[in-house]
Amino acid sequence: MKTNKRPAASKKAPLKSKSRKPAKPKGVRLLWLVFCLAGVAMISATAGALLAVSLASTPLMQRQLSPAEASIFGKGEKFSSNTNLRLPELTRPVNILVMGVKVLTSDLANPPEEAKNQSYHALVNSFEGLTDTLLLLRFDPEKRKLSVMSIPRDTRTYIANHGMTKINEANYYGGPALSAKSVSELLGGVGIDRYVTINVQGVEALIEALGGVTVHVPRDMKYQDDSQHLYINLKAGRQHLNGDQTLQLLRFRYDENGDIGRIQRQQMVMRALMEQALNPTTVARFPKILSVIQSHIDTNLTVEELVALVGFGTQINRSNTKMLMVPGEFSSPGEYIASYWLPSPSKIQALMAQHFDFGTSDLKDINPNTLKIAVQDSTEQEKGLQKVMERLKTAGYNNVYEAKPWTEPLRVTRIVAEWGDISSAEAVRRSLGYGEVRIENTGDLQSDVTIQLGKDALQPPKKAASSAKKSAETQQETPRLILPSSD
């Protein structure tokens, strides 16, 4: 920190130096600083007003909904406001269904002319196919939190007029409206206000527009499918990925967890994007982002609503972002003709009540004696792992086991509530005396809580607690994108 004190006089003779211009008086420098700040504010305000006006006529929908289909989405009720030339803001909680699709020429009865003569199943810029990704997002301005529910593509559920089948078929049979209806019924009847459909080409272009993403690749990934021209070749470790590489990470599903493992990696990428891409530089990239939206995204969001959602998302702290997944289990081999993810209705009800403010739950807190806790070590220090497991057992947690190591070296221990049970995760954190609680599905899916050990597990208790507190404060102080306004 600079001070106004002069340095102590040197006993040595002063060296000759070149003549310098006289320093500007302090008052002039202050006036210049104020002038610059005012100029920046005026430019930001003007940019905000022009942005809001110029986007007002931007078309977003690329598919037309019938009146009956449109009525499924919140009956068109407004959830954003835009007054006095300010950029829009959310006025109430809202649920958005996000669908990621991969459409090949073989999926379409009439593929585009330029793709008909390809010797392989080429990707098509379309929204009509099976969904590879299904997410239900809840933006809650009242509680200042964002909840993301991942729905495995192989989830077995009822689709109107098509019976019990995989939920990813709903978009193929009936577009966004049937998908929303099927997701709503799976989740107990929760309302869905709007939808967004993006294809894989759009994901790649969007990552490129955002300048790439830095993420930890958990393992070497190599896969080749000449019939689709799908080539995946990634090395393990933390690295900056471009659009194509990020798509490789997101599409890889050729390990023991299949599509569920892909959901884990999707959550990692989403969290990384929220932490690093949503900053002031995003404003400068907005023209590229808008170009992606116009060509690769289909949605019934208005531009005003889209800007309000983005503005809200940039101001949410990591600790208030909950990454969830429909609880369930894999079907047994031979149980059905196809393999399914079998959802658990009672656990879904509990998650919806706790994180989507929908319905009620009669599930009771899990007994510490039966709580399944997995411990993943990232420190490569066996003594730390054993110390933690002994400490948990002393605290009454008798169902503790060692899981596969976490390959990313961590500074702060993560206590992951795999299925959204935040109270159990908080209780584990109190027993340890350090670490940060996360709501996501990135750990051992057989557990209720996964502990991913960081370096703080090797420190004395007081120092570890101080490190965890500092990490929490850093989360709160992370710069967020403040969209320009006319104020």
N, C-alpha and C positions, 0 to 999 in steps of 0.2 A: 504493500500500500504506500503510495507516494505521500510525502509530507512537504511542508513549505520550509523546513529547516535547511540552512546552507550547510554544505559539507565542511568539516573541520579544515582549517587552513593548513596547507602542507608546509613542512619545514624546508623542502627542496625549492630551488629557484624555479619560478614558473617557466614553462616552455613557450616559445614563441608560436603563435598560431595565426592562421589566416584571418583577415578581418571578417566579421559577421554582421549581418543586418541587425539593427536593434530589434529586440523582442517586442511584439505587439502588447500594448497595455492589457491587463487582465480584463477590464471592462469590455474592450473590443472583442477579445477572444470569446467571452461569454455571450455577447450580442450575436457574434457569428454562429455560435453553437445553437442558440435559440432560433435564429433564422433558418438554419439547416433543418432542425427538428420540425419547425412549422411547415417548411417546404415539403418534407417527407409526409407529414400528416395530411397536407392539402392534396398531394399526389395520390395518397392512399384513399382518401375520401372520394376524389374524383374517379379513381379506378373502380372503387366499389360501386358507385352510382352507375357508371357506364357499364360495368359488368352485369349488374342486375337488369339494366334496361336492354342491353344487347342480347342477353340470354332469354328474354321473355318470349321470343318467338321461335326458339330452338325446338324442333320436333324431336321427341324422344321415343314415342311408340313406333315400332316397326310391324306389329301385328294388331289387328283390330279385334276388339272384344264385343260380343253381343251384349245387349242390355242385361240379360240374365247372368252372363259371365262377369260383367263389370260389377254387378251387385254383390258379388262374393267378397270384393275388396273394400271392406269398411264403409260401403255405401257412399264413397266419395267424400266423406267428412274431412274438412280441412284440419291440418295439424301444424300449420306454419303461418307466420304473420310477416308482413313486409310493409312497414309504414315509414313515412318521412325519409324515403330514399335510403333507409338502412337495409343491410342485407338480411334475408329472412332468418327467423329464429323459430325453434320448435316451441309449440304451445301446449303439447300434451304428449304422453307416452304413445309410441307407435310401433307396430310390428311389421317388419319387412321380410318377405320371402325372397331369398337369393338362390337362383338356379344356375349352375354351371353346366353347359352342354358341350358334347363333342359330336359333331355331325360329319359322317363320312359319305362319300358318293354312294356307297352301297346301302346307306340308310334311306335314301330318297328314291321315290319312283321316277322323278324327273330331275336329275341333277343338272346344274348349270352346263351350258354347252362347252365351256372351256375345260370342264372337268370330266366330260364323258369319255374322252379317249385316253385317259390316264391308264397306265399299266398296273396301278395299285389303288388301294382304297384311300383316295385323297381327302383331306379336310375341306369342308365346305363352310363358307360364312353364312350359316343358317342357325335357326333356333328351334328346329322342329324335332330333334332327336331325343334319345334317352338322356336323363340328367346324370352326370358323373358326380355332381356336388349339389347338396341341398342344405341350406342354412336358414334358420329363422332368427332374425335380429330384432331385439327390443331396445329402442332408444328411449330412455326415461329421463326427461329433463327435470322431473321433480326430485328424483333420488340421485341425479347426476351419475348414472351408471349405464353401461352397455352390456347386454347379455346376448351371447351367440350360441345357438343350439345347432349342432351338427347332426344331420340325419343320414345314417349310412345308406348308400344307394341300394343295398340288398335287403333293407328292412322289409319284413313281410307284413303287409297291411291290406286293407280292403280298398279297392278302387272301383268307384261306381260303374256299373255295367260291365265290369271286367273281373270281378271276384277278388279272391285273395291272391296277391302276386307281389312282385317287387315294386317299391314305391317309385323307383326311377322310371317306370314305364308310364306314369301318369302324364308327363309332358308330351310323350309320343302320342298318346291316345287323345288327349284333350287340351293340350297347351297349358298356359299358366293358371287358368281357372280351375281345371281338374287337379292340377298339382296342389294348388292352394286348398282346395276342398279336401283332398286326401291327407295333406299334412295337418290341417286343422282337426280332422277326425282322429288321426293318430295321436295327437297331443291333447285329446279330451274336449275338443270344440273351441279352442282359443281362436280369437278373431285375427284376421290378417288384413292389414290396411292396404298394402301395395306389393308389387312384385318387381324383381329385376332379373333378367336373364342375360347371361354373358357367355359367349362361346370361348373355346380355348385360344383362338386367335386373338380375341379381345383381352384375355388375361395376359398373354405375352406382350401385346402392344401397350397395355396399361402399365406393366412393370417397366417397360422401356421408357415410357413417358415419365415415370416417376424416378428414372435414373438408376434402376436396379434395386436390389435389396441385399443387405448383409445378414447372413443367417448361418447357423451351424448345421452342416450336413452330417447326420448321425452315423452314417456308414457309407462304404463304397457302394455305388449303385451302377450296375451295368445291365442293359437289356437291349435287345434288338428285335424288331418286328418289321421285316422287309415289306410285308403286305400292306402296312400303314405308313411306311417310311418313318417309323418311330424308333429313334436311337437315343438311348439314355446312357450317359457316361459321366459320372460325378465321383469325385474323391471325397472321403470323409474329412471333416474339419470346418472351421469357421472361415467363410469366404464371401466375397461380393459376387452375386449372381446377376447376369443379365436376364432379359425376358425369356430367351430360349432355355437357359439353364434352370431358371425358376420353374418353368413349365415341366422340365424333366423331373425335378424334385417333386412337384405336385402330382404328376401322373404315375410315378413309380408305385407299384402295388404288388411287387413280386417277392414278398418275404412272408414270414410266418403269420403276420397279422392281416395280410391282404388289404382290403379297402379300409379297415379300421386303422391300420398303420398309416395309410395315406391321410386319413382325417387328422391323426396326430401331427403329421408334417404340415398339413394345411393350417392348423392352429399355430404352429411355430412361425410360419410365414406371415400369417395375419398379425400376430403380435409384433413381429419384427417391423412390418410395414407401419403399424400404428406408432411405434416408438421412434422410427427414423425418417419415414417419408412424410409424415404430417407435420411439417415445419414451414417456416416462412418461404423457403424456396419453392414450395408447392404452388404458390401463386404465380411465379414466373413460368411454371410448366403448364399452367391451366389451358392454354390453347391446344397443346398436344393431347391433354387429358380429354378435352371437349371433343377433339377429333375422334378419339377412341370411342367415346360415348355415342357419337353420331353413327358410327359404322359398325360397331360390334356389340352394342347393348340394346336390348329391348326392355322397356319399362313403362308402367303407367304412372310413374312419378312425374310431376310437373318440374320444371327447372327450379321454381321457387322452393319446392319441397326438397329437391336434391341438394341444393345449396344449403338449406337449413340443416339437413342431416349431416353433410360433410362438416359444416361449421361446428355442430355439436360434437361430432366424433373427434375432432382435433383437440377439444378441450377436456377430454376424459382422461383421468389418470389411469395408469396401468392397473393399480389396485382395484379400480372400479370397473374393470373389464372382465367379464366372466365368460370363459370358454367351456361350453357344456357339450355333451353328446347324449343322444337317446340311449338310456340304459337298456341292456339286454345281454344276449349271449349268442354264440354261433350255434346253428342247428347241427345236430349230430350227422355224421356221414350216413347216407341212406334214409334219413328221416323224411326227407322230401325229394322230389325229382331234382330240384335245384338246391343250391346252398343259400341259406338265408341268415339274416340277423334277426333274432326273435326278440321283439321289444317287451319290456316289463311294464305293464300298465300302472301298477301301484307306485313304482319308482318314478315313472314319467309324471304322475300326478304330483308327487312330492317336489320334483324339480320345477314344474310349472307354477306351483303355489309359491315356492321360495324365490324364484328368479324371474318369473314373468307375471307375478301378481295375478294369477288366474286360478280360481278354484281353491280348494282346501286340501290338506293332507292329514291323514291319521297315522302316518309313520312316526314312531318314537325314536328318540336319540339312540344311537348304537351304543351298546355296552362296551366300555373300554376293553373288557376282558375278551370280547369277541371281535373287536375292530381289527381288520386285516391291514397290517402296515408293512409295506415293502420299502427296503432301504437300498438305494442305488448310490454307489460311491463314485465321486469324480476326483478324489484327492490322491488315489493310489497309496493311501496310508492305512494299512490294515488296523492299526491301533485305534484310529478314529472311528472306523466302522464298528469295531467291537465295543468301544466305549459307548456309542450311541445306542446300540442294541441292548446293552446291559442297563443303561439309564432308563430306557423305555419299559423294560420288564420290571424294574424297580418301581416305576410309576403305575404298574398295574396292567400294562399292555402285554398280554401273553401270546398274542398271535402276530409275532414280528418275524420277518424272514428277509434274507439277503436276495436281492434281485440282480439282474444284469447291470454291470457298471454303467453310469451315465458318461458318455464319451466326451462331453464338453466340460472342460475345467471350469468350476464355478467358484466365485469368491464368496457369495452368500448362499447358504442352504435354502433350497426351495421345499416347501411343504405343500404338496399338490393334493387337493381334494378332487380325486378322480371323477366322482359322480356328484359333485356339487354340494357335498356335506361340509359346509364351511365351519359349523360349530365343532365337529370332530377334529378338523384340521387345526383350528385355533387352540383346542385343548392339547393337541400334540405339541404345538409350538410352545405353549406355556410350560409343558413338561421339560422340553429341551432348553428353553431360555434363550433361544436365538432362532434365526431363519425368517423367511417371508412366506406368507400363505398365498397360494395361487389356486384359482379355480380354472382347471383345464384338464385335458386328458393325455398329457404328454408322458406320464410315467408308466408304471406297471398296471395294466388294465385289470388284473386279477385282484388288485388291492382296493381298499376303501380310501386309503391315504398312501401316497408315495413320498418318501423323503429322499431328495437328491442332495447328497452331502457336499457342501462347499468347504472352503478353507476355514471359515469361521468355526467349523466343528472341531478344529484342531487347536483353537485358542482357548484361553481361560474363560470361564463363564461370563465375567463382567465385560471383558474385551469383545467377546462374541456378540453379546447383547448390544453393545455400543455400535458395533459394525452393522448389525441388522437395523438399528434405529437410523443410522446414517444413510443406509440404502433406502429406507422408507422415505426419508426426507428428500433424497435425490429424486425419487419418483414424483413427489409432490412438486418439485421445482423444475422438472423437465420442461423446457420451452415448448409452448403449444402454438399452433397457427392461429393468429387472431385475424379474422377476415376484415378487410378494410371497410369502413363505414363513412357516412357523411359527417359524423360528429367531429 
